[in-house]
Amino acid sequence: MRPVNCAMMGFAVFVGAILATSQPLQASWLGILYGFFTGFLLCAAAMAINDYYDRKIDAVNEPMRPIPSGLIGANTALVFVLLLTVVGLVFAFLTSLLCLLVAIASWIITVSYVTVGKRSGLPGNFLVSACVAIPFIYGSMVVTDAVQLNVLLFALMAFLSNTGREITKGIVDIKGDREQGIKTLAVRYGDKKAAVAAAVFYLSAVALTPIPLLYGLVSVWFIPFVLVTNVGLVVSSAVLIMNHSRESARRVKKLVLLWFVFGLLAYIFGSI
């Protein structure tokens, strides 16, 4: 399931709701709670189905993961995916019909990535990043039935920075991906060019951060947290370009999750 990642997806729904309105959220607390569980459970299902389809690749790249290590059977993982998906969509239905449609669309994107998109390389990276951005949009819909501008901006930043992280993951997994015919940027063009491409996406996300301030969409409390995110992404980009080895990419991939957290905090405190 990768519970930390799942919690971040659920938390992203909460952040989207906070950003979408200046009104107190008490009246929408139940919908937000349902949204958290929707994000958490569908992310967990995505992680599990990804492990199912990646079991041969993981046998090379990550042999200690649950399926290749023999801890969990492949069929058991599929049953788990079905259970998580059904319960997640039930929570979406309990929120609203619009939210259910968005949740279904997100799940279709996830399955498209796992079954087809992953082998395409960069288009597959875009599919994953869309799934990362959608929870923020979902949170906005929970409380306003619309997508607010500041939420859309943050969703775009999340999309860009996560695309950089997906490209970085391609450097980490280059050996297994090459054996399985997965055409990541690292496989197609080498780890050095993939590192540069990842840095471009990280820095594109950084370049967008002044916009919420310029348009008065956030308060000054946005600044200290977003500075941590920006410095972190810039330094991570420089490190990756200078050292694009598998171990360096693995470290950057993990650090970028931390910069994501500070980015979330920037928008939360910026809404005060």
Summary of the structure (lengths in Angstrom):
residues: 272
radius of gyration: 18.4
end to end distance: 32.6
largest distance: 52.9
contacts: 994
relative contact order: 0.12
helix: 83%
strand: 0%
